[in-house]
Amino acid sequence: MKEMLAAERNRGATVIFSTHVLSDFEETCDNVALIADSPLLLFGDLASIKRSRGANAVLVDAPSHPDSSKEHQIFSGQAGRVEYRLSDSLTPESILNAYSNEGIVLNRFEQVQPSLNEIFIEEVSSARQVR
C-alpha cells in the first residue's frame, strides 16, 4: 500500500490518506490536515509544521554516557544511542556540556523534532481545553 501511495505521489497525483496510524502518514505524506472531533486543527506542509514546533528531544550516539545524564534518558536503543526529552532544565547545551565535561567523544548529536503523533496529542488536548 505504501509503495502504491508513494508511486502516485511521485507521479504528481493528489492522494487523500486517512489514518490513525500517524507513523504511516509521516512516511508517506508531505502535507497534513489534522481533524479531531470535526474541526480542522492543523493544515500545511508536514516538514514546516514539525520545524515550527522546534526540537523536543536530543539523540546522542556515543561510546559511553555521563552518569549524571542517566535520570534524563527516555530511550536507550541501539548500542550507544540514547534519547533525552528536552525541558526548561534540560537543554541541548546542558546535555552537550555533560558529555564534554567527562571527555566523551560523540559519534552523533542530533536535535529531534516532535513526531506527528506528539503534535496531534498536543493539538487535540489544546482544542478540548478550549471547549
C-alpha positions, 0 to 999 in steps of 0.5 A: 500500500505504501509503495502504491501511495508513494508511486502516485505521489511521485507521479504528481497525483493528489492522494487523500490518506486517512489514518490513525496510524500517524507513523504511516502518514509521516512516511508517506505524506508531505502535507497534513490536515489534522481533524479531531472531533470535526474541526480542522486543527492543523493544515500545511506542509508536514516538514514546516509544521514539525520545524515550527514546533522546534526540537523536543528531544536530543539523540546522542550516539556515543561510546559511553554516557555521563552518569549524571545524564542517566535520570534524563534518558527516555530511550536507550536503543541501539548500542550507544544511542540514547534519547533525552526529552528536552525541558526548561532544565534540560537543554541541548547545551546542558546535555552537550556540556555533560558529555564534554565535561567527562571527555566523551567523544560523540559519534552523533548529536542530533536535535529531534523534532516532535513526531506527528503523533506528539503534535496531534496529542498536543493539538487535540488536548489544546482544542478540548481545553478550549471547549 
